[in-house]
Amino acid sequence: MKIDIVALKENLQYLDQYIALRNNYKDDLFTEIVTYQETRNWLQNNSIVNMIATQNKMLLGVVILYIDKKNEVTIFVKEKNKGIGTLLLKEIEKHAIKNGLTYLLSWIEESNKASKTLFIKEKYTLMHKKIKKYNNINYNGNIFKKDLYI
Ligand SMILES: CC(C)(COP(=O)(O)OP(=O)(O)OC[C@H]1O[C@@H](n2cnc3c(N)ncnc32)[C@H](O)[C@@H]1OP(=O)(O)O)[C@@H](O)C(=O)NCCC(=O)NCCS
């Protein structure tokens, strides 16, 4: 069955599934738990692009582009290793090019092999090390960048 990639803010019927998946990955994403109302408010922010992959009313994965955080991209999927991460990364790149962005970035924690493999496969290159503090612990990671040619 066909996989659709759509904007979450225009498809709020997926909001519960989105919040459940996101909160489930809170530690991998270095974020805090969010509520339904917080997420609805957050989706009003025009400097955030949130796209979801869906199939048969099921949420398969999410890509978020934070234009207000130097075009940082985050991805998470429900079932790993099925190509959904690749699909979402390619889609956000198309969106970025269409909207005149000239590069995308991602911060990837040192031990996150799946994410590193995905971004390197999609031609992101390692720029520099960056430590992120989360729950009072420092995590080593790297900024990966891809220049987009418009
Ligand atoms: C990172 C993540 C989004 C990748 O999504 P995915 O849908 O599993 O990725 P894909 O199936 O498109 O695979 C992309 C590539 O990574 C490889 N890969 C996937 N998991 C891997 C792992 N654990 N170790 C090494 N390589 C891995 C795949 O083999 C594939 O490469 P290939 O095409 O050469 O075979 C997913 O693992 C995830 O949701 N992780 C938890 C949240 C997270 O850490 N997100 C990163 C924040 S930036």
The ligand as an SDF file (V2000), in Angstrom:
LIG
                    3D

 48 50  0  0  0  0  0  0  0  0999 V2000
   17.5560    6.9950   12.8330 C   0  0  0  0  0  0  0  0  0  0  0  0
   16.2540    6.4610   12.2500 C   0  0  0  0  0  0  0  0  0  0  0  0
   15.3160    7.6240   11.9890 C   0  0  0  0  0  0  0  0  0  0  0  0
   16.5510    5.7520   10.9120 C   0  0  0  0  0  0  0  0  0  0  0  0
   15.3200    5.4770   10.2680 O   0  0  0  0  0  0  0  0  0  0  0  0
   15.0470    4.1090    9.4710 P   0  0  0  0  0  0  0  0  0  0  0  0
   13.7170    4.1900    8.8470 O   0  0  0  0  0  0  0  0  0  0  0  0
   15.2940    2.9530   10.3710 O   0  0  0  0  0  0  0  0  0  0  0  0
   16.1800    4.1970    8.3650 O   0  0  0  0  0  0  0  0  0  0  0  0
   16.2060    3.4540    6.9600 P   0  0  0  0  0  0  0  0  0  0  0  0
   15.4540    2.1700    7.0450 O   0  0  0  0  0  0  0  0  0  0  0  0
   15.8200    4.4230    5.9100 O   0  0  0  0  0  0  0  0  0  0  0  0
   17.7500    3.1200    6.8760 O   0  0  0  0  0  0  0  0  0  0  0  0
   18.7310    4.0570    6.4910 C   0  0  0  0  0  0  0  0  0  0  0  0
   20.0880    3.3720    6.4460 C   0  0  0  0  0  0  0  0  0  0  0  0
   20.5670    3.2100    7.7710 O   0  0  0  0  0  0  0  0  0  0  0  0
   20.9290    1.8540    7.9810 C   0  0  0  0  0  0  0  0  0  0  0  0
   20.6710    1.5270    9.3870 N   0  0  0  0  0  0  0  0  0  0  0  0
   19.4780    1.4870    9.9950 C   0  0  0  0  0  0  0  0  0  0  0  0
   19.6410    1.1380   11.2930 N   0  0  0  0  0  0  0  0  0  0  0  0
   20.9540    0.9610   11.4730 C   0  0  0  0  0  0  0  0  0  0  0  0
   21.7450    0.6170   12.6190 C   0  0  0  0  0  0  0  0  0  0  0  0
   21.1960    0.3800   13.8150 N   0  0  0  0  0  0  0  0  0  0  0  0
   23.1020    0.5390   12.4610 N   0  0  0  0  0  0  0  0  0  0  0  0
   23.6730    0.8040   11.2720 C   0  0  0  0  0  0  0  0  0  0  0  0
   22.9700    1.1350   10.1550 N   0  0  0  0  0  0  0  0  0  0  0  0
   21.6290    1.2170   10.2750 C   0  0  0  0  0  0  0  0  0  0  0  0
   20.0700    1.0770    7.0320 C   0  0  0  0  0  0  0  0  0  0  0  0
   20.6290   -0.1990    6.7270 O   0  0  0  0  0  0  0  0  0  0  0  0
   20.0400    1.9820    5.8160 C   0  0  0  0  0  0  0  0  0  0  0  0
   21.2080    1.8590    5.0370 O   0  0  0  0  0  0  0  0  0  0  0  0
   21.1610    1.0500    3.6420 P   0  0  0  0  0  0  0  0  0  0  0  0
   20.1110    1.7100    2.7940 O   0  0  0  0  0  0  0  0  0  0  0  0
   22.5370    1.2270    3.1380 O   0  0  0  0  0  0  0  0  0  0  0  0
   20.7990   -0.3510    4.0170 O   0  0  0  0  0  0  0  0  0  0  0  0
   15.5840    5.4060   13.2050 C   0  0  0  0  0  0  0  0  0  0  0  0
   16.5490    4.4490   13.5590 O   0  0  0  0  0  0  0  0  0  0  0  0
   14.9890    6.0030   14.4670 C   0  0  0  0  0  0  0  0  0  0  0  0
   13.8260    6.3900   14.4870 O   0  0  0  0  0  0  0  0  0  0  0  0
   15.7740    6.0790   15.5580 N   0  0  0  0  0  0  0  0  0  0  0  0
   15.2830    6.5840   16.8650 C   0  0  0  0  0  0  0  0  0  0  0  0
   15.1800    8.0950   16.8740 C   0  0  0  0  0  0  0  0  0  0  0  0
   16.5050    8.7290   16.5560 C   0  0  0  0  0  0  0  0  0  0  0  0
   17.5180    8.4210   17.1730 O   0  0  0  0  0  0  0  0  0  0  0  0
   16.4790    9.6640   15.6080 N   0  0  0  0  0  0  0  0  0  0  0  0
   17.6450   10.4040   15.1920 C   0  0  0  0  0  0  0  0  0  0  0  0
   17.5380   11.8160   15.5580 C   0  0  0  0  0  0  0  0  0  0  0  0
   18.4600   12.8200   14.3910 S   0  0  0  0  0  0  0  0  0  0  0  0
  1  2  1  0
  2  3  1  0
  2  4  1  0
  2 36  1  0
  4  5  1  0
  5  6  1  0
  6  7  2  0
  6  8  1  0
  6  9  1  0
  9 10  1  0
 10 11  2  0
 10 12  1  0
 10 13  1  0
 13 14  1  0
 14 15  1  0
 15 16  1  0
 15 30  1  0
 16 17  1  0
 17 18  1  0
 17 28  1  0
 18 19  1  0
 18 27  1  0
 19 20  2  0
 20 21  1  0
 21 22  1  0
 21 27  2  0
 22 23  1  0
 22 24  2  0
 24 25  1  0
 25 26  2  0
 26 27  1  0
 28 29  1  0
 28 30  1  0
 30 31  1  0
 31 32  1  0
 32 33  2  0
 32 34  1  0
 32 35  1  0
 36 37  1  0
 36 38  1  0
 38 39  2  0
 38 40  1  0
 40 41  1  0
 41 42  1  0
 42 43  1  0
 43 44  2  0
 43 45  1  0
 45 46  1  0
 46 47  1  0
 47 48  1  0
M  END
$$$$
